[in-house]
Amino acid sequence: MAWIQADFYSNSLCRPVPLNIIVPADDRMRPTAAGKYKTLYLLHGYYGDSSTWLLRGDMASIAEEYGISIVMPSGNNDFYVDAPRSGKNMSTFISRELVDFTRRLLPLSDKREDTILGGYSMGGFGTLYNCFTHSDVFGHGIALSSPMILEKEGLDRISDTPDFMGVTRGYYRELFGEDLSSLPESPYNPRIAAWDMVSSGREQPNLYIACGYNDALKFDNRKLCTALDNIGVKYFYEEGPGTHDWDFWNVYIRRGIEHVLGTEPKLVRHPLWVEND
C-alpha cells in the first residue's frame, strides 16, 4: 500500500488544495483488465479536511480489502458546489480538476463505471449534488447522513445566530446568493440537479444512500428518496443503528462500497421506516 500526501494547485479555487491518496500498490490487487485502479473520491463533512477520513476511518484496510484507490481532498466548508461570486468553485474542482489530475498522476481507471464519489454529512450532500450534476464522470455515489440544507425545512432551521455547526444566513448568502427563498428550486439543490439529469437523458449513477435510525437527518433523507422516486431516479436506501457519528459512517462506507461494486441499484424500504416515527 502507498500513502501519498500532496498539495495540488487548483485553477478553479485559485489556491493549493491538500490531498491524501491511498493506493493498494500491488499488481495482484488491480481490479480492471487494463491494470488500473477503481477509485473512490471521498469527501469529508463540515469542519473536516483531507485527513479526516484517514484519522477517523480505516481507509488503508478498505483500500486493500476492496482493491481500490481512495482520494481524499480538502473541501473546506463549501458544500462542494460552484459559487463563482465567492471564488469557491468546488464542484468544478471535485469533478474535473481533481479527477483529471489524479488520473495523470497515478494508474487510475478513466472509466465512469470505475469512478466512485462518496462522503458523509456535508460530503454526502456534495456526493448527491455532484453525482447528479456530473453523472458523466461519477458512475457511482455513496451518500451518508446527507443534510438537505436547501429544502425549505433546512432553510427554516438557519438564522442570523450560528447553529451547532456555526452556519448563519450570511454564510448561505455568501455561498449560494442573496435570495435564499429561491434555493429549494435552484440548481444547487440535489433534488433539482436530479431532475435536470433525468430530463436531459443523462445516464444515472449507481447510488447508495444511508442514514442512522437516531440521526435527525433521516427525515431529510426519506423525503429525498420520495422525491427521487417521483423523478425516476434509481437508488438504494437503508437505515441502520447509529446517529450522526463515526460509528455509523465507518460501518456504512463499507456497505456502500460493497453495494456499488457488486449489485444493481434498487430501493429497499426498511421495516422501521414508518410515516410518523
PEBELNOR-V955668 format. One record per residue. N is the residue number from 1. SS is DSSP state (hx for helix, st for strand, lp for the rest). Layout:
N:SS / N:SS
This chain:
1:lp / 2:st / 3:st / 4:st / 5:st / 6:st / 7:st / 8:st / 9:st / 10:st / 11:lp / 12:lp / 13:lp / 14:lp / 15:st / 16:st / 17:st / 18:st / 19:st / 20:st / 21:st / 22:st / 23:st / 24:lp / 25:lp / 26:lp / 27:hx / 28:hx / 29:hx / 30:lp / 31:lp / 32:lp / 33:lp / 34:lp / 35:lp / 36:lp / 37:st / 38:st / 39:st / 40:st / 41:st / 42:st / 43:st / 44:lp / 45:lp / 46:lp / 47:lp / 48:lp / 49:lp / 50:lp / 51:lp / 52:hx / 53:hx / 54:hx / 55:hx / 56:hx / 57:lp / 58:lp / 59:hx / 60:hx / 61:hx / 62:hx / 63:hx / 64:hx / 65:hx / 66:hx / 67:lp / 68:st / 69:st / 70:st / 71:st / 72:st / 73:st / 74:lp / 75:lp / 76:lp / 77:lp / 78:lp / 79:lp / 80:lp / 81:lp / 82:st / 83:st / 84:hx / 85:hx / 86:hx / 87:lp / 88:st / 89:st / 90:hx / 91:hx / 92:hx / 93:hx / 94:hx / 95:hx / 96:hx / 97:hx / 98:hx / 99:hx / 100:hx / 101:hx / 102:hx / 103:hx / 104:hx / 105:hx / 106:lp / 107:lp / 108:st / 109:lp / 110:lp / 111:lp / 112:hx / 113:hx / 114:hx / 115:st / 116:st / 117:st / 118:st / 119:st / 120:st / 121:lp / 122:hx / 123:hx / 124:hx / 125:hx / 126:hx / 127:hx / 128:hx / 129:hx / 130:hx / 131:hx / 132:hx / 133:hx / 134:lp / 135:lp / 136:lp / 137:lp / 138:lp / 139:lp / 140:st / 141:st / 142:st / 143:st / 144:st / 145:lp / 146:lp / 147:lp / 148:lp / 149:lp / 150:lp / 151:lp / 152:hx / 153:hx / 154:hx / 155:hx / 156:hx / 157:lp / 158:lp / 159:lp / 160:lp / 161:lp / 162:lp / 163:lp / 164:lp / 165:lp / 166:lp / 167:lp / 168:lp / 169:hx / 170:hx / 171:hx / 172:hx / 173:hx / 174:hx / 175:hx / 176:hx / 177:lp / 178:lp / 179:lp / 180:hx / 181:hx / 182:hx / 183:hx / 184:hx / 185:hx / 186:lp / 187:lp / 188:lp / 189:lp / 190:hx / 191:hx / 192:hx / 193:hx / 194:hx / 195:hx / 196:hx / 197:hx / 198:hx / 199:hx / 200:lp / 201:lp / 202:lp / 203:lp / 204:lp / 205:lp / 206:st / 207:st / 208:st / 209:st / 210:st / 211:st / 212:st / 213:lp / 214:lp / 215:lp / 216:lp / 217:lp / 218:hx / 219:hx / 220:hx / 221:hx / 222:hx / 223:hx / 224:hx / 225:hx / 226:hx / 227:hx / 228:hx / 229:hx / 230:hx / 231:hx / 232:lp / 233:lp / 234:lp / 235:lp / 236:st / 237:st / 238:st / 239:st / 240:st / 241:lp / 242:lp / 243:lp / 244:lp / 245:lp / 246:hx / 247:hx / 248:hx / 249:hx / 250:hx / 251:hx / 252:hx / 253:hx / 254:hx / 255:hx / 256:hx / 257:hx / 258:hx / 259:hx / 260:hx / 261:hx / 262:hx / 263:lp / 264:lp / 265:lp / 266:lp / 267:lp / 268:lp / 269:lp / 270:lp / 271:lp / 272:lp / 273:lp / 274:lp / 275:lp / 276:lp / 277:lp
